[in-house]
């Protein structure tokens, strides 16, 4: 009499397990952990794609100079963004694990902008024409993203633009650096933080000329002094993590990186050309989120305010991270994640 009940129980239990497995498989099928290669004009550039593709929202990350795609894969990116979206960590031409046989191009900035659109074509081919793309660029990556977006009809491939300490005007950034040093020194002296040290720093900055080619590298190097003083005064948060160090050692190729960089130095070319896109920012009309460290001596926040005033978008916002220097995604990850998610959800 009990056997039929046992059989029935086993059948029900088995069905429950199958349904559970089916449900798990359905959920996991949207979780991406893939690497694709973009081959364009002699370069093979890897894109590491991680996260949730269920809603077909992809965030393309354009790293800064001297960085690499997977350097971003920690903090808010893994704890928040990948849970909701697919994130594309891409190694640009001449950086990290990108390879190829090519000579130095006549216009490396223009070529790298074409590389971005080649990446877009690959993503649409692989994941569908209906995917929703957001472009995110940090520092040099911000200059590269802006270069892409000011071109005719290119910005409409994206639902939105997220610019993190983005360099859209290299001459302006160079001039603004000296002013930010002096403003920060005065602020810290008034707050009573390391007064003697900041006064000595200020005295070194005052005679320097922000428009002088001779003083330019000196002013650039002074950023490290200012950053150390801010850290010593606990005015900003520390950046970096063990995960970032691990990725830099194990998932990056510093030898190839340095060799290929000799043929592909976009920042140096931009500096030499006085590269500026300020007058073209009005052409960008897609929603834009500007994220800036208050004490960014590499790309001072005045460039963020300048971009906010010039952008042609009706949906634009500037967020200043008051305890950050050049990497707000590392130093204030929770706020960074919240701002990005709010922006993406509003515009997806």
MOFEN-V364403 format. One record per backbone hydrogen bond with DSSP energy under -0.5 kcal/mol. CO is the residue of the C=O (numbers start at 1). NH is the residue of the N-H. If there is no record, write none. Layout:
# MOFEN-V364403
CO,NH ; CO,NH
This chain:
# MOFEN-V364403
2,6 ; 3,7 ; 4,8 ; 5,9 ; 6,10 ; 7,11 ; 8,12 ; 9,13 ; 10,14 ; 11,15 ; 12,16 ; 13,17 ; 14,18 ; 15,19 ; 16,20 ; 17,21 ; 18,22 ; 19,23 ; 20,24 ; 21,25 ; 22,26 ; 23,27 ; 24,28 ; 25,29 ; 27,30 ; 28,31 ; 30,32 ; 30,53 ; 32,51 ; 34,49 ; 36,47 ; 37,39 ; 38,40 ; 38,45 ; 40,43 ; 42,101 ; 43,40 ; 43,45 ; 44,46 ; 44,99 ; 45,38 ; 46,91 ; 47,36 ; 47,49 ; 48,50 ; 48,89 ; 49,34 ; 50,87 ; 51,32 ; 51,53 ; 53,56 ; 56,58 ; 56,132 ; 57,86 ; 58,60 ; 58,134 ; 59,61 ; 59,88 ; 60,62 ; 60,136 ; 61,63 ; 61,90 ; 62,138 ; 64,67 ; 68,71 ; 69,72 ; 70,73 ; 72,74 ; 74,77 ; 75,79 ; 76,80 ; 76,81 ; 77,82 ; 80,84 ; 81,84 ; 81,85 ; 82,52 ; 85,52 ; 85,87 ; 86,59 ; 87,50 ; 87,89 ; 88,61 ; 88,90 ; 89,48 ; 90,63 ; 90,92 ; 92,95 ; 95,98 ; 99,44 ; 100,102 ; 107,111 ; 108,112 ; 109,113 ; 110,114 ; 111,115 ; 112,116 ; 113,117 ; 114,118 ; 115,119 ; 116,120 ; 117,121 ; 118,122 ; 119,123 ; 120,124 ; 121,125 ; 122,126 ; 123,127 ; 124,128 ; 128,131 ; 131,133 ; 132,58 ; 133,159 ; 133,160 ; 134,60 ; 135,162 ; 136,62 ; 137,164 ; 138,141 ; 139,142 ; 139,143 ; 139,167 ; 140,144 ; 141,145 ; 142,146 ; 143,147 ; 144,148 ; 145,149 ; 146,150 ; 148,151 ; 149,155 ; 151,154 ; 151,155 ; 154,157 ; 155,158 ; 159,287 ; 160,135 ; 161,163 ; 161,289 ; 162,137 ; 162,164 ; 163,165 ; 163,291 ; 164,139 ; 166,168 ; 168,277 ; 169,173 ; 170,174 ; 171,175 ; 172,176 ; 173,177 ; 174,178 ; 175,179 ; 176,180 ; 177,181 ; 178,182 ; 179,183 ; 180,184 ; 181,185 ; 182,186 ; 183,187 ; 184,188 ; 185,189 ; 186,190 ; 187,191 ; 188,193 ; 189,192 ; 192,194 ; 194,198 ; 195,199 ; 196,200 ; 197,201 ; 198,202 ; 199,203 ; 200,204 ; 201,205 ; 202,206 ; 203,207 ; 205,208 ; 208,210 ; 209,212 ; 212,216 ; 213,217 ; 215,219 ; 216,220 ; 217,221 ; 218,222 ; 220,223 ; 221,224 ; 221,225 ; 222,226 ; 223,227 ; 224,228 ; 225,229 ; 226,230 ; 227,231 ; 228,232 ; 229,233 ; 230,235 ; 230,236 ; 231,234 ; 241,245 ; 242,246 ; 243,247 ; 244,248 ; 245,249 ; 246,250 ; 247,251 ; 252,254 ; 253,257 ; 254,258 ; 255,259 ; 256,260 ; 257,261 ; 258,262 ; 259,262 ; 260,263 ; 261,264 ; 264,266 ; 265,269 ; 266,270 ; 267,271 ; 268,272 ; 269,273 ; 270,275 ; 271,274 ; 275,170 ; 277,280 ; 277,281 ; 278,281 ; 280,283 ; 281,284 ; 281,312 ; 283,285 ; 284,312 ; 284,313 ; 285,314 ; 287,161 ; 288,317 ; 289,163 ; 289,291 ; 290,319 ; 291,165 ; 292,321 ; 293,296 ; 295,297 ; 300,303 ; 301,304 ; 301,305 ; 302,306 ; 303,307 ; 304,308 ; 305,309 ; 306,310 ; 307,311 ; 314,316 ; 315,288 ; 317,290 ; 319,292 ; 320,322 ; 321,294 ; 321,324 ; 323,237 ; 324,295 ; 327,330 ; 327,331 ; 328,332 ; 329,76 ; 332,336 ; 333,337 ; 334,338 ; 335,339 ; 336,340 ; 337,341 ; 338,342 ; 339,343 ; 340,344 ; 341,345 ; 342,346 ; 343,347 ; 344,348
